[in-house]
Amino acid sequence: MTIISVDKGTFEREVSAWNVPMNYTALFLKKNTDKAGRVSLQPFFFNDTEHMTNPRHWMAINTALWISAYREAEAKESQIEAMAGIRALFYVAGALGLGEVNVLIQQWWRTTYELHRIPAPNYSAVQHQPTFH
């Protein structure tokens, strides 16, 4: 197993496309590992600030990370893992009323359909569903 990481340049382009303020990006990089051109997730992330609490920005930066992971994914398992991360953020954004993030993820999902072939976030990428006896 490897630690989930993404190319820093790809991540920074995604963060910019998602309009995440620089101070949120800097804190995200500080709370994770920013080394040798890669951003690696730590096993525990917690925003302990009192002033950087905008849920839209945190959802957007995490979405940018998982979209970056999808862009880099070569193995089917890595692609499914990244799609699952994006899917989870889609539903959490909706539950939190972060409509902008929700709509942007849905737009990305539709735009990239030809790559992942999953029609919508509520569809599974698993080809064979388990049977229960």
N, CA and C of each residue as an Amber inpcrd file, in Angstrom:
protein
   399
   0.8280000  -1.1790000   0.0000000   0.0000000   0.0000000   0.0000000
   0.8730000   1.2440000   0.0000000   0.3690000   2.2860000  -0.6270000
   1.0880000   3.5530000  -0.6500000   0.2160000   4.6480000  -0.0450000
   0.8480000   5.6870000   0.3880000   0.1250000   6.8480000   0.9150000
  -0.4600000   7.6120000  -0.2640000  -1.6760000   8.0600000  -0.1130000
  -2.3350000   8.8140000  -1.1760000  -1.6230000  10.1510000  -1.3360000
  -1.1700000  10.4050000  -2.5630000  -0.4920000  11.6630000  -2.8520000
  -0.7910000  12.0810000  -4.2860000  -0.5960000  13.3770000  -4.5460000
  -0.8250000  13.9200000  -5.8820000   0.3130000  14.8560000  -6.2460000
   0.4870000  15.0620000  -7.5400000   1.4630000  16.0190000  -8.0320000
   1.0640000  17.4100000  -7.5610000   2.0010000  18.1370000  -6.9830000
   1.7000000  19.4550000  -6.4190000   1.2330000  20.4370000  -7.4950000
   1.8450000  20.4030000  -8.6670000   1.4470000  21.3080000  -9.7440000
   0.0190000  21.0620000 -10.1930000  -0.3510000  19.7880000 -10.3570000
  -1.7170000  19.4300000 -10.7380000  -2.6890000  19.8930000  -9.6620000
  -2.3370000  19.6290000  -8.4180000  -3.1730000  20.0320000  -7.2860000
  -3.3530000  21.5540000  -7.2480000  -2.2730000  22.2920000  -7.4230000
  -2.3650000  23.7560000  -7.3910000  -3.2410000  24.2900000  -8.5220000
  -3.1810000  23.6750000  -9.6950000  -4.0600000  24.0890000 -10.7990000
  -5.5260000  23.8090000 -10.4650000  -5.7870000  22.6570000  -9.8700000
  -7.1600000  22.3360000  -9.4720000  -7.6550000  23.2920000  -8.3880000
  -6.8120000  23.5620000  -7.4060000  -7.1820000  24.4820000  -6.3210000
  -7.5230000  25.8540000  -6.9040000  -6.7440000  26.2880000  -7.8590000
  -7.0090000  27.5750000  -8.5150000  -8.3390000  27.5380000  -9.2660000
  -8.5900000  26.4410000  -9.9780000  -9.8500000  26.3120000 -10.7270000
 -11.0570000  26.3060000  -9.7880000 -10.8640000  25.8200000  -8.5820000
 -11.9440000  25.7710000  -7.5880000 -12.0190000  27.0480000  -6.7540000
 -11.1840000  28.0260000  -7.0780000 -11.1940000  29.3270000  -6.3850000
 -11.0150000  29.2110000  -4.8740000 -10.0480000  28.4030000  -4.4800000
  -9.7270000  28.2730000  -3.0610000  -8.7240000  29.3680000  -2.7040000
  -9.0030000  30.1570000  -1.6670000  -8.0570000  31.2070000  -1.2710000
  -6.7010000  30.6310000  -0.8680000  -5.6660000  31.4150000  -1.1090000
  -4.2940000  30.9580000  -0.8490000  -4.0660000  30.5620000   0.6020000
  -4.6880000  31.2680000   1.5480000  -4.4440000  30.9310000   2.9520000
  -4.9960000  29.5450000   3.3020000  -6.0820000  29.1240000   2.6640000
  -6.6030000  27.7740000   2.8800000  -5.6590000  26.7400000   2.2710000
  -5.1490000  27.0520000   1.0920000  -4.2090000  26.1380000   0.4420000
  -2.9480000  25.9900000   1.2750000  -2.4300000  27.0950000   1.7820000
  -1.2120000  27.0500000   2.6040000  -1.4300000  26.2080000   3.8570000
  -2.5800000  26.3660000   4.5040000  -2.8520000  25.5700000   5.7010000
  -3.0110000  24.0900000   5.3510000  -3.6890000  23.8080000   4.2550000
  -3.8610000  22.4220000   3.8190000  -2.4980000  21.7670000   3.5850000
  -1.6010000  22.4880000   2.9090000  -0.2580000  21.9530000   2.6460000
   0.5310000  21.7740000   3.9350000   0.3470000  22.6910000   4.8730000
   1.0490000  22.6050000   6.1590000   0.5510000  21.4170000   6.9780000
  -0.7300000  21.1260000   6.8940000  -1.3230000  20.0360000   7.6760000
  -1.0710000  18.6680000   7.0480000  -0.6690000  18.6540000   5.7930000
  -0.3310000  17.4190000   5.1070000   1.1590000  17.4410000   4.7980000
   1.6270000  16.6350000   3.8750000   3.0510000  16.6170000   3.5440000
   3.2420000  17.1960000   2.1520000   4.0690000  18.2160000   2.0720000
   4.4000000  18.8860000   0.8130000   5.8950000  18.6730000   0.6060000
   6.2330000  17.6340000  -0.1820000   7.6400000  17.2580000  -0.3100000
   7.9090000  16.6900000  -1.6970000   9.0120000  17.1010000  -2.2830000
   9.5000000  16.5760000  -3.5660000   8.4440000  16.6690000  -4.6670000
   7.6960000  17.7780000  -4.6840000   6.7150000  17.9900000  -5.7420000
   5.4290000  17.1890000  -5.5930000   5.2250000  16.5800000  -4.4100000
   4.0300000  15.7860000  -4.1440000   3.3290000  16.3210000  -2.8970000
   2.0180000  16.2010000  -2.8800000   1.2240000  16.5030000  -1.6970000
   0.6540000  15.1750000  -1.2200000   1.0580000  14.7660000  -0.0250000
   0.6230000  13.4820000   0.5360000  -0.2980000  13.7190000   1.7200000
  -1.3610000  12.9460000   1.7750000  -2.2890000  13.0570000   2.8850000
  -1.7000000  12.4630000   4.1560000  -1.9620000  13.1220000   5.2640000
  -1.5980000  12.5970000   6.5680000  -2.7230000  11.6840000   7.0580000
  -2.4380000  10.7940000   8.0050000  -3.4940000   9.9030000   8.4850000
  -4.5640000  10.6390000   9.2900000  -4.2640000  11.8550000   9.7390000
  -5.2340000  12.6400000  10.5060000  -5.1300000  14.0930000  10.0730000
  -6.2570000  14.6940000   9.7590000  -6.2990000  16.1170000   9.3860000
  -7.3620000  16.7800000  10.2390000  -7.0050000  17.8930000  10.8590000
  -7.9570000  18.6290000  11.6790000  -7.6640000  20.1120000  11.5620000
  -8.6740000  20.8930000  11.2360000  -8.5250000  22.3390000  11.1700000
  -8.7210000  22.9030000  12.5740000  -7.6280000  23.2700000  13.2100000
  -7.7030000  23.7910000  14.5740000  -7.6280000  25.3150000  14.6270000
  -7.8940000  25.9650000  13.4960000  -7.9010000  27.4240000  13.4930000
  -9.2600000  27.9320000  13.9630000  -9.2950000  29.1820000  14.3490000
 -10.5650000  29.8070000  14.7250000 -11.0950000  30.7000000  13.6180000
 -10.2850000  30.9400000  12.6000000 -10.6730000  31.9190000  11.5890000
 -10.8420000  31.3250000  10.1830000 -10.3010000  30.1660000   9.9250000
 -10.4040000  29.5730000   8.5820000 -11.4100000  28.4230000   8.6360000
 -12.6810000  28.8020000   8.6990000 -13.7330000  27.8200000   8.9360000
 -14.7960000  27.8130000   7.8410000 -14.4680000  28.3250000   6.6710000
 -15.4420000  28.3640000   5.5930000 -15.6010000  26.9630000   4.9890000
 -16.7730000  26.3340000   5.1790000 -16.9440000  24.9680000   4.6790000
 -16.8120000  24.8510000   3.1660000 -17.2000000  25.8910000   2.4370000
 -17.0870000  25.8740000   0.9720000 -15.6360000  25.6840000   0.5510000
 -14.7330000  26.4170000   1.1960000 -13.3190000  26.3340000   0.8270000
 -12.7220000  24.9700000   1.1890000 -13.1040000  24.4100000   2.3350000
 -12.5850000  23.0960000   2.7170000 -13.1150000  22.0000000   1.7990000
 -14.3900000  22.0910000   1.4360000 -14.9400000  21.1130000   0.5010000
 -14.2580000  21.2410000  -0.8570000 -14.0410000  22.4680000  -1.3000000
 -13.4240000  22.6990000  -2.6090000 -11.9760000  22.2030000  -2.6440000
 -11.2210000  22.4490000  -1.6010000  -9.8160000  22.0170000  -1.6110000
  -9.7230000  20.4890000  -1.5650000 -10.6060000  19.8540000  -0.8140000
 -10.6090000  18.3880000  -0.7810000 -11.0680000  17.8160000  -2.1130000
 -12.0270000  18.4500000  -2.7460000 -12.4520000  18.0160000  -4.0830000
 -11.3040000  18.1600000  -5.0730000 -10.5890000  19.2710000  -4.9940000
  -9.4300000  19.4820000  -5.8690000  -8.3980000  18.3760000  -5.6810000
  -8.1970000  17.9500000  -4.4390000  -7.2330000  16.8800000  -4.1880000
  -7.6930000  15.5810000  -4.8520000  -8.9600000  15.2040000  -4.6780000
  -9.4320000  13.9350000  -5.2280000  -9.5520000  13.9700000  -6.7490000
  -9.8520000  15.1280000  -7.2990000  -9.8450000  15.2400000  -8.7600000
  -8.4150000  15.1000000  -9.2770000  -7.4670000  15.6650000  -8.5590000
  -6.0560000  15.4850000  -8.9280000  -5.6720000  14.0120000  -8.8520000
  -6.1430000  13.3320000  -7.8170000  -5.8580000  11.8940000  -7.6810000
  -6.4660000  11.1220000  -8.8500000  -7.6640000  11.5090000  -9.2650000
  -8.2820000  10.8390000 -10.4070000  -7.4730000  11.0770000 -11.6780000
  -7.0130000  12.3010000 -11.8700000  -6.2220000  12.6220000 -13.0660000
  -4.9690000  11.7630000 -13.1500000  -4.3740000  11.4500000 -12.0110000
  -3.1340000  10.6730000 -11.9810000  -3.3560000   9.1670000 -11.9660000
  -4.5490000   8.7400000 -11.6370000  -4.8200000   7.3140000 -11.4560000
  -4.5950000   6.5510000 -12.7610000  -3.8190000   5.5040000 -12.6840000
  -3.5670000   4.6570000 -13.8410000  -4.2680000   3.3140000 -13.7010000
  -4.2830000   2.7740000 -12.5170000  -4.9470000   1.4900000 -12.2790000
  -6.4330000   1.7150000 -12.0240000  -7.2280000   0.7610000 -12.4120000
  -8.6790000   0.8630000 -12.2210000  -9.0200000   1.0700000 -10.7430000
  -8.3130000   0.3800000  -9.8590000  -8.5660000   0.5180000  -8.4200000
  -8.3290000   1.9500000  -7.9520000  -7.2780000   2.5780000  -8.4460000
  -6.9810000   3.9650000  -8.0740000  -8.0380000   4.9160000  -8.6020000
  -8.5250000   4.6470000  -9.7950000  -9.5940000   5.4720000 -10.3690000
 -10.8650000   5.3430000  -9.5460000 -11.2160000   4.1310000  -9.1850000
 -12.4220000   3.9060000  -8.3800000 -12.2800000   4.5630000  -7.0160000
 -11.1010000   4.4510000  -6.4130000 -10.8650000   5.0740000  -5.1140000
 -11.0510000   6.5890000  -5.2040000 -10.4970000   7.2080000  -6.2340000
 -10.6320000   8.6580000  -6.4040000 -12.0820000   9.0430000  -6.6620000
 -12.7690000   8.2810000  -7.5020000 -14.1840000   8.5620000  -7.7770000
 -15.0130000   8.4370000  -6.5010000 -14.6810000   7.4800000  -5.6670000
 -15.4030000   7.3140000  -4.4050000 -15.1880000   8.5310000  -3.5030000
 -13.9670000   9.0660000  -3.4910000 -13.6970000  10.2780000  -2.7150000
 -14.4990000  11.4630000  -3.2330000 -14.5390000  11.6140000  -4.5340000
 -15.2980000  12.7120000  -5.1520000 -16.7830000  12.5250000  -4.8730000
 -17.2610000  11.3010000  -4.9950000 -18.6720000  11.0080000  -4.7230000
 -19.0260000  11.3730000  -3.2770000 -18.2010000  10.9730000  -2.3300000
 -18.4680000  11.2770000  -0.9250000 -18.5530000  12.7880000  -0.7050000
 -17.6370000  13.5290000  -1.3120000 -17.6580000  14.9860000  -1.1730000
 -18.9110000  15.5810000  -1.8120000 -19.3620000  15.0140000  -2.9160000
 -20.5860000  15.4610000  -3.5760000 -21.7740000  15.3730000  -2.6050000
 -21.9110000  14.2370000  -1.9470000 -23.0440000  14.0520000  -1.0420000
 -22.9040000  14.8680000   0.2370000 -21.7030000  15.0050000   0.7510000
 -21.5000000  15.8320000   1.9420000 -21.7700000  17.2980000   1.6080000
 -21.3030000  17.7600000   0.4500000 -21.5740000  19.1450000   0.0390000
 -23.0760000  19.3870000  -0.0470000 -23.8020000  18.4480000  -0.6180000
 -25.2490000  18.5830000  -0.7010000 -25.8990000  18.6120000   0.6720000
 -25.4500000  17.7240000   1.5610000 -26.0170000  17.6640000   2.9060000
 -25.7420000  18.9300000   3.7080000 -24.6070000  19.5650000   3.4320000
 -24.2590000  20.8010000   4.1420000 -24.8380000  22.0490000   3.4680000
 -25.5510000  21.8540000   2.3720000 -26.1320000  22.9990000   1.6710000
 -25.1220000  23.8000000   0.8850000 -24.0140000  23.1890000   0.5100000
 -22.9790000  23.8790000  -0.2670000 -23.2670000  23.6580000  -1.7490000
 -24.3270000  24.2860000  -2.2000000 -24.8280000  24.0880000  -3.5480000
 -23.8080000  24.3520000  -4.6370000 -22.9790000  25.3760000  -4.4590000
 -21.9750000  25.6870000  -5.4800000 -21.0280000  24.5100000  -5.6830000
 -20.5180000  23.9490000  -4.5980000 -19.5920000  22.8250000  -4.6930000
 -20.3200000  21.6140000  -5.2690000 -21.5350000  21.3900000  -4.8070000
 -22.3400000  20.2790000  -5.2880000 -22.5410000  20.3460000  -6.8010000
 -22.9030000  21.5060000  -7.3020000 -23.1330000  21.6890000  -8.7370000
 -21.8320000  21.5570000  -9.5180000 -20.7330000  22.0990000  -9.0000000
 -19.4550000  22.0080000  -9.7000000 -18.9610000  20.5620000  -9.7930000
 -19.1600000  19.7880000  -8.7290000 -18.7770000  18.3790000  -8.7870000
 -19.6450000  17.6580000  -9.8160000 -20.9380000  17.9400000  -9.8050000
 -21.8380000  17.3020000 -10.7670000 -21.4430000  17.6620000 -12.2050000
 -21.0700000  18.9110000 -12.4130000 -20.6280000  19.3450000 -13.7440000
 -19.3450000  18.6070000 -14.1370000 -18.3850000  18.4980000 -13.2080000
 -17.1470000  17.7700000 -13.4880000 -17.4730000  16.3110000 -13.8220000
 -18.3840000  15.7240000 -13.0520000 -18.7620000  14.3220000 -13.2590000
 -19.2870000  14.1040000 -14.6770000 -20.1730000  15.0020000 -15.1140000
 -20.7350000  14.8800000 -16.4660000 -19.6700000  15.1030000 -17.5320000
 -18.8180000  16.0870000 -17.3280000 -17.7750000  16.4190000 -18.2980000
 -16.7880000  15.2760000 -18.4800000 -16.5070000  14.5400000 -17.4150000
 -15.5120000  13.4770000 -17.4660000 -16.1390000  12.0920000 -17.6560000
 -17.4070000  12.0300000 -17.9550000 -18.1020000  10.7500000 -18.1060000
 -17.4000000   9.8190000 -19.0940000 -16.9200000  10.3410000 -20.1980000
 -16.2680000   9.4980000 -21.2090000 -15.0360000   8.7830000 -20.6490000
 -14.4420000   9.3360000 -19.6040000 -13.2750000   8.6960000 -18.9900000
 -13.6730000   7.6290000 -17.9880000 -14.6060000   7.9360000 -17.1060000
 -14.9240000   6.9930000 -16.0240000 -16.1540000   6.1310000 -16.2880000
 -17.0180000   6.5500000 -17.1960000 -18.1970000   5.7810000 -17.6200000
 -19.1630000   5.4610000 -16.4750000 -19.1980000   6.3150000 -15.4590000
 -20.1630000   6.1790000 -14.3690000 -21.1770000   7.3060000 -14.5690000
 -22.4370000   6.9840000 -14.8760000 -23.4030000   8.0010000 -15.2870000
 -23.6790000   9.1090000 -14.2640000 -23.6670000   8.7770000 -12.9980000
 -23.9870000   9.7660000 -11.9630000 -23.4090000   9.2850000 -10.6360000
 -23.2680000  10.1760000  -9.6600000 -22.6660000   9.7750000  -8.3780000
 -23.3960000   8.6330000  -7.6640000 -24.6530000   8.4320000  -7.9400000
 -25.3660000   7.3580000  -7.2450000 -25.2020000   5.9910000  -7.9160000
 -24.4270000   5.9220000  -8.9870000 -24.1310000   4.6530000  -9.6470000
 -22.8190000   4.0910000  -9.1100000 -22.7430000   2.7780000  -8.9910000
 -21.5360000   2.1210000  -8.5150000 -20.6250000   1.7600000  -9.6750000
 -19.3310000   1.8210000  -9.4270000 -18.3500000   1.3880000 -10.4180000
 -18.0840000  -0.1150000 -10.3070000 -18.6330000  -0.7350000  -9.2760000
 -18.4450000  -2.1670000  -9.0720000 -19.2670000  -2.9120000 -10.1140000
 -18.6210000  -3.7950000 -10.8470000 -19.2850000  -4.5120000 -11.9300000
 -20.1920000  -5.6240000 -11.4220000 -19.7580000  -6.3120000 -10.3900000
 -20.5190000  -7.4380000  -9.8840000 -20.8830000  -7.1510000  -8.4260000
 -22.1440000  -6.9540000  -8.1860000 -22.6120000  -6.6970000  -6.8320000
 -22.5710000  -8.0000000  -6.0440000 -22.2220000  -7.9350000  -4.7710000
 -22.1860000  -9.1600000  -3.9630000 -23.5950000  -9.7120000  -3.7740000
 -23.6670000 -11.0160000  -3.6850000 -24.9560000 -11.6480000  -3.4160000
 -24.9930000 -12.0820000  -1.9710000 -26.1250000 -11.9370000  -1.3580000
 -26.2790000 -12.3130000   0.0390000 -27.2050000 -13.5140000   0.1240000
 -26.8500000 -14.4410000   0.9500000 -27.6460000 -15.6670000   1.0810000
 -28.4910000 -15.6300000   2.3210000
